[in-house]
Amino acid sequence: MESPKAHLPMDEVIMTKQILKITKDAVFKRRPEHLGHLPAQETYAVTAGTEFEIQSYAYADSLGDFDEHLKFTLKQGHLNGFNTWFVFNRLAEIEFDGEVVYPLEEQSATQILKISQDTILKRRPVQASELADEDAYRVTKGTTFDLHSYAYADARAEFKNHIKFAIDHPDDYIRGLSTWYVYEAHARVEFDGQVVYPLPNPNSPHPIALPPPPPKGQKIVLPGGKGIVYTDQPILAAGCFSWGEATHSGTRIPQTVEHVNHIIALATQLEKARQQIGKPFRITSWYRPEPWNSRVGGAKHSQHLTGKAVDVVVAGYSGRELGKQLMGWWVGGLGIYPGNRRHILHLDIGAKRHWGF
C-alpha cells in the first residue's frame, strides 16, 4: 500500500528533531541541586554518547539561570516516571536538525583554582594543626576547581597569605561546603589560561614562580600579501585593540584574507563600543580557528572561527549590563551566559540577534 505521506508536499513530511546529546557521563536530576540533596528516584545515570529526543529545553527562566543546568522535557516516554529533568550544562549539548544550538558559542572562559603542590584546604586561614579533621581536606598537585569567586583579603585584614575561594558547582562541593581557604604558595587562580593571582612580588626573597608574560612585538605575516603586523601593534591606527589580542598573542595566525578582513571589521565596531563605555575591554577570546575552537568546546559554526566574534569583560559591568548599553546600535550578535560567566559579553558581526538577556 502506498504511504499517505507520498501525497503530501515535501515541507510537510520533513520532520525536524531536537536532540539532547550527552557528551560526558552524567546524572539527570529532578531539581538543579547537589546530588546528595536528592533521593535516588529523582536521579537517573546516563553514559556519554546517549541521545534523547526532546520537546523543549531552557537554560534560564524569569527568575534566573538554573545554577549551570539545562532543563529539558522528553518528547516521548519518561525516566523513573518523569519526563522533565535537569542536567549539568557542561555534560550535554542540544542539536536542532543536526546543528548544535547549545552551548551558544564559547562558554569556557572560567576562573579556575589550580593546586600547584600537595596541600590542605582549610575552612579557616590558620595553620592546619589548629583545625579539626572535618575542617581540613587534603588535595594533590594538579587538582583543579571551577570557581564561583575568590578573594585574598577582606575589609578587615588579609587572609594570612591564603586564598579564599568558593567552588562554582554544587556537585563539586567538598563535604557539602563551597567555601574554603588554601595557602597561596600552593595554588594559583587562572582566567582564560592566564594566571591572575597571585602576582609576582619582586620584593619577596622567594618570589612565586609564574609563567612568563606573553611576548610583545612578535611578527605576524598576514596571508594574501596583506603585509606584516606585530602583536603589540593596534589593528586600527591609534586604536585600543591589538593584533596580539585578536590572535591570542600571535599563536593563531589568520588563515585567509577574509579572516583578516573580519578581524579589522570587528575591531572597527569594538572601537565604537570602547569609546561609548569609556573603560578598557579585556579580550578573553577573539580569533579561534580550528583546532582551537574545538579544544575550548566552541560551537561548530562559531563566529570565532573566522574572526567575526569576540568575548569581552569590562570591570564594573556584568555581561548583561554591558550588552544593554550596546544593544541599541550593535550591528550583529550579542550574547550572555549563565553561572560564573555572567561577566562575559559575546559580540559578533554576524546576523543581528541576541540571547540570554
C-alpha positions as CSV (number, residue, x, y, z in Angstrom):
1,M,0.0,0.0,0.0
2,E,1.3,3.4,-0.9
3,S,2.2,5.6,2.1
4,P,-0.2,8.5,2.6
5,K,2.9,10.7,3.0
6,A,3.6,10.3,-0.7
7,H,0.8,12.7,-1.5
8,L,2.0,15.4,0.9
9,P,4.2,18.4,-0.1
10,M,7.8,17.9,0.9
11,D,7.8,20.6,3.5
12,E,5.0,18.7,5.3
13,V,6.8,15.4,5.6
14,I,10.3,16.5,6.6
15,M,10.5,16.3,10.3
16,T,12.9,18.3,12.4
17,K,14.3,16.9,15.6
18,Q,15.6,18.5,18.8
19,I,18.2,16.1,20.3
20,L,19.9,16.2,23.8
21,K,23.3,14.6,23.4
22,I,25.2,13.6,26.5
23,T,28.9,14.4,25.9
24,K,30.3,13.0,29.3
25,D,28.9,10.5,31.8
26,A,26.2,12.4,33.7
27,V,23.3,12.2,36.1
28,F,19.9,13.6,35.3
29,K,18.2,15.3,38.3
30,R,14.7,16.3,39.0
31,R,15.9,19.6,40.5
32,P,19.1,21.6,39.8
33,E,20.7,20.8,43.2
34,H,23.6,18.9,44.6
35,L,23.2,15.1,44.1
36,G,23.5,14.5,47.8
37,H,20.3,16.5,48.4
38,L,18.2,14.4,46.1
39,P,16.6,11.0,46.7
40,A,17.6,8.1,44.4
41,Q,14.2,8.2,42.5
42,E,15.0,11.8,41.5
43,T,18.2,10.9,39.7
44,Y,19.0,8.9,36.6
45,A,22.5,8.0,35.4
46,V,23.3,8.3,31.7
47,T,26.5,7.5,29.8
48,A,28.4,9.6,27.3
49,G,27.0,9.3,23.8
50,T,23.4,8.7,24.8
51,E,20.9,10.7,22.9
52,F,17.3,11.7,23.7
53,E,14.7,13.4,21.5
54,I,13.3,16.3,23.5
55,Q,10.2,18.5,23.3
56,S,11.9,21.6,24.7
57,Y,14.8,22.9,26.8
58,A,15.9,26.0,28.7
59,Y,19.0,27.3,30.5
60,A,17.2,30.0,32.4
61,D,13.7,31.3,33.4
62,S,12.3,34.6,34.6
63,L,14.0,34.1,38.0
64,G,17.5,33.5,36.6
65,D,19.6,30.6,35.4
66,F,19.3,27.0,36.7
67,D,22.7,27.0,38.5
68,E,24.6,25.9,35.4
69,H,22.0,23.2,34.5
70,L,19.9,22.6,31.4
71,K,16.2,21.9,31.9
72,F,14.6,19.7,29.3
73,T,11.4,17.8,28.6
74,L,11.5,14.4,26.8
75,K,9.4,14.3,23.6
76,Q,8.3,10.7,24.3
77,G,8.4,8.4,27.2
78,H,9.7,9.0,30.7
79,L,12.5,8.1,33.1
80,N,11.6,7.0,36.6
81,G,8.1,8.2,35.8
82,F,9.1,11.8,34.9
83,N,9.7,13.5,31.5
84,T,11.2,16.8,32.8
85,W,14.8,16.7,34.1
86,F,17.9,18.8,34.6
87,V,21.5,18.1,33.6
88,F,24.7,19.9,34.3
89,N,25.2,22.1,31.1
90,R,28.9,21.1,30.6
91,L,27.9,17.5,30.1
92,A,25.5,17.9,27.2
93,E,24.7,19.7,24.0
94,I,21.5,20.4,22.1
95,E,21.2,19.7,18.4
96,F,18.3,21.0,16.2
97,D,18.0,19.3,12.8
98,G,21.7,18.2,13.0
99,E,23.1,21.6,14.1
100,V,24.4,22.4,17.6
101,V,22.3,25.2,19.1
102,Y,23.5,24.9,22.7
103,P,26.0,25.7,24.1
104,L,25.9,29.1,22.4
105,E,29.4,30.0,21.3
106,E,32.2,29.7,23.8
107,Q,31.3,29.1,27.4
108,S,34.7,28.0,28.6
109,A,36.3,31.2,30.0
110,T,36.1,30.4,33.6
111,Q,38.1,31.2,36.7
112,I,40.0,28.1,37.8
113,L,41.9,27.4,41.0
114,K,44.8,25.1,40.2
115,I,46.7,23.3,43.0
116,S,50.4,23.6,42.3
117,Q,51.6,21.2,45.1
118,D,50.1,18.7,47.6
119,T,48.4,20.8,50.2
120,I,45.5,21.1,52.6
121,L,42.3,23.0,52.0
122,K,41.0,24.7,55.2
123,R,37.8,26.1,56.5
124,R,39.7,28.9,58.2
125,P,43.0,30.6,57.2
126,V,45.1,29.2,60.0
127,Q,47.8,26.5,60.5
128,A,46.4,23.1,59.6
129,S,47.4,21.8,63.1
130,E,44.8,24.2,64.6
131,L,41.9,22.7,62.7
132,A,39.6,19.8,63.5
133,D,39.7,17.0,61.0
134,E,36.4,18.0,59.4
135,D,37.8,21.5,58.7
136,A,40.7,20.2,56.7
137,Y,40.8,18.4,53.3
138,R,43.9,17.1,51.6
139,V,44.3,17.6,47.8
140,T,47.1,16.7,45.4
141,K,49.1,18.7,42.9
142,G,47.2,19.2,39.7
143,T,43.7,19.2,41.2
144,T,41.5,22.0,39.8
145,F,38.3,23.6,40.8
146,D,36.0,25.8,38.7
147,L,35.4,28.9,40.8
148,H,32.4,31.0,41.6
149,S,34.6,33.6,43.1
150,Y,37.9,34.1,45.0
151,A,39.5,36.7,47.3
152,Y,42.8,37.3,49.0
153,A,41.7,39.9,51.6
154,D,38.5,41.1,53.2
155,A,37.6,44.5,54.7
156,R,39.4,43.8,57.9
157,A,42.6,42.1,57.0
158,E,44.4,39.8,54.7
159,F,43.7,36.1,54.9
160,K,47.2,35.4,56.3
161,N,48.7,34.5,52.9
162,H,45.7,32.3,52.0
163,I,43.3,32.5,49.0
164,K,39.6,32.3,50.0
165,F,37.6,30.7,47.2
166,A,34.1,29.5,46.5
167,I,33.6,26.4,44.3
168,D,31.3,27.1,41.4
169,H,29.2,24.0,41.1
170,P,27.3,22.2,43.9
171,D,28.3,18.7,42.6
172,D,32.0,19.7,43.3
173,Y,31.5,21.0,46.8
174,I,33.7,19.4,49.4
175,R,31.7,17.8,52.2
176,G,28.8,19.8,51.0
177,L,30.6,23.1,51.5
178,S,31.6,25.6,48.8
179,T,33.9,28.0,50.6
180,W,37.5,27.0,51.6
181,Y,41.0,28.5,52.0
182,V,44.3,27.4,50.5
183,Y,47.8,28.7,51.2
184,E,48.6,31.0,48.3
185,A,52.0,29.5,47.6
186,H,50.3,26.1,46.9
187,A,47.8,27.3,44.4
188,R,47.0,29.9,41.7
189,V,43.9,31.3,40.1
190,E,43.7,31.3,36.3
191,F,41.3,33.0,33.9
192,D,41.2,32.0,30.3
193,G,44.5,30.3,30.7
194,Q,46.3,33.3,32.2
195,V,47.4,33.4,35.9
196,V,45.6,36.3,37.6
197,Y,46.6,35.5,41.2
198,P,48.9,35.5,43.0
199,L,51.0,38.1,41.2
200,P,54.8,38.1,41.4
201,N,56.3,40.1,44.3
202,P,59.6,41.5,43.3
203,N,60.5,42.3,46.9
204,S,59.9,38.8,48.2
205,P,63.1,36.8,48.8
206,H,61.3,33.8,47.5
207,P,59.0,35.0,44.7
208,I,56.4,32.6,43.4
209,A,57.5,31.2,40.0
210,L,54.9,32.1,37.4
211,P,54.8,31.6,33.7
212,P,56.4,34.5,31.8
213,P,54.0,37.0,30.2
214,P,53.2,36.6,26.5
215,P,56.0,38.0,24.3
216,K,55.4,41.5,22.8
217,G,56.2,42.6,19.3
218,Q,56.0,39.2,17.7
219,K,55.9,39.4,13.9
220,I,52.8,38.1,12.1
221,V,52.8,37.6,8.4
222,L,49.3,38.2,7.1
223,P,48.0,36.0,4.2
224,G,47.4,37.1,0.7
225,G,50.2,39.8,0.7
226,K,48.4,41.8,3.3
227,G,51.7,42.7,4.9
228,I,53.4,42.2,8.3
229,V,52.0,43.3,11.7
230,Y,53.1,42.9,15.3
231,T,51.3,41.6,18.3
232,D,51.7,45.0,20.1
233,Q,50.5,46.9,17.1
234,P,46.9,48.3,17.1
235,I,44.6,46.8,14.5
236,L,43.4,50.3,13.6
237,A,45.7,53.3,13.6
238,A,45.7,54.7,17.2
239,G,43.1,52.1,18.2
240,C,42.7,50.3,21.5
241,F,42.8,46.7,20.2
242,S,45.9,45.0,19.1
243,W,46.8,42.1,16.8
244,G,48.1,40.3,19.8
245,E,44.6,40.4,21.4
246,A,42.9,39.2,18.2
247,T,45.4,36.4,17.6
248,H,45.9,35.1,21.2
249,S,49.4,36.6,21.4
250,G,50.3,35.7,17.9
251,T,49.6,31.9,18.3
252,R,46.6,32.0,15.9
253,I,47.8,33.4,12.6
254,P,44.9,34.5,10.3
255,Q,44.4,31.7,7.7
256,T,42.8,33.7,4.9
257,V,42.5,37.3,3.7
258,E,38.8,37.0,4.5
259,H,39.7,36.3,8.2
260,V,42.0,39.3,8.3
261,N,39.1,41.5,6.9
262,H,36.7,40.1,9.5
263,I,39.2,41.0,12.3
264,I,39.6,44.5,11.0
265,A,35.8,45.0,10.6
266,L,35.1,43.7,14.2
267,A,37.9,46.0,15.6
268,T,36.1,48.9,13.9
269,Q,32.9,48.2,15.8
270,L,34.8,47.5,19.0
271,E,36.4,50.9,18.9
272,K,33.0,52.5,18.9
273,A,31.9,50.4,21.8
274,R,35.0,51.1,23.7
275,Q,34.6,54.9,23.2
276,Q,31.0,54.7,24.3
277,I,31.7,52.8,27.6
278,G,34.9,54.7,28.3
279,K,36.6,51.8,30.1
280,P,39.2,49.1,28.9
281,F,37.8,46.0,27.3
282,R,39.5,42.8,28.4
283,I,39.5,40.3,25.5
284,T,39.0,36.7,26.6
285,S,38.7,35.2,23.2
286,W,38.7,36.5,19.6
287,Y,40.0,34.7,16.5
288,R,39.7,31.0,17.1
289,P,40.2,28.8,14.0
290,E,40.5,25.0,14.3
291,P,41.8,23.2,16.3
292,W,41.4,25.8,19.0
293,N,37.7,26.2,18.6
294,S,37.1,22.5,19.2
295,R,39.6,22.4,22.1
296,V,37.5,25.0,24.1
297,G,34.2,23.5,23.2
298,G,33.1,26.2,20.8
299,A,30.0,25.9,18.7
300,K,30.6,24.0,15.4
301,H,29.7,27.1,13.3
302,S,31.1,29.6,15.8
303,Q,31.7,33.2,14.5
304,H,35.1,33.0,16.3
305,L,36.3,30.5,13.6
306,T,36.6,33.4,11.1
307,G,37.5,36.3,13.3
308,K,33.9,37.7,13.4
309,A,33.3,37.3,17.2
310,V,34.9,38.3,20.4
311,D,34.3,37.7,24.1
312,V,34.9,40.7,26.4
313,V,34.9,41.6,30.1
314,V,34.7,45.2,31.4
315,A,35.4,45.9,35.0
316,G,32.3,47.0,36.9
317,Y,29.9,45.6,34.3
318,S,28.1,42.3,34.1
319,G,27.7,40.9,30.6
320,R,24.0,41.8,30.7
321,E,24.7,45.4,31.8
322,L,27.3,45.9,29.1
323,G,25.2,44.3,26.4
324,K,22.2,46.5,27.2
325,Q,24.4,49.6,26.8
326,L,25.4,48.5,23.3
327,M,22.3,46.7,22.1
328,G,20.6,49.7,20.5
329,W,23.2,50.1,17.8
330,W,25.4,47.0,17.7
331,V,25.5,45.6,14.2
332,G,25.5,41.9,14.9
333,G,25.1,39.4,17.7
334,L,25.2,39.9,21.4
335,G,25.1,37.1,23.9
336,I,25.4,36.5,27.7
337,Y,25.9,33.3,29.6
338,P,24.7,31.9,33.0
339,G,26.6,30.9,36.1
340,N,30.2,32.1,36.6
341,R,30.3,33.5,33.1
342,R,27.8,36.3,33.8
343,H,30.6,38.8,33.5
344,I,31.4,37.9,29.8
345,L,29.7,39.5,26.8
346,H,29.9,37.9,23.4
347,L,29.9,40.3,20.4
348,D,30.0,39.4,16.8
349,I,29.4,40.9,13.3
350,G,27.2,38.1,12.0
351,A,23.4,38.3,11.8
352,K,21.8,40.8,14.2
353,R,20.4,38.8,17.2
354,H,20.8,38.4,20.9
355,W,20.4,35.7,23.5
356,G,20.4,35.3,27.3
357,F,19.0,38.8,28.1
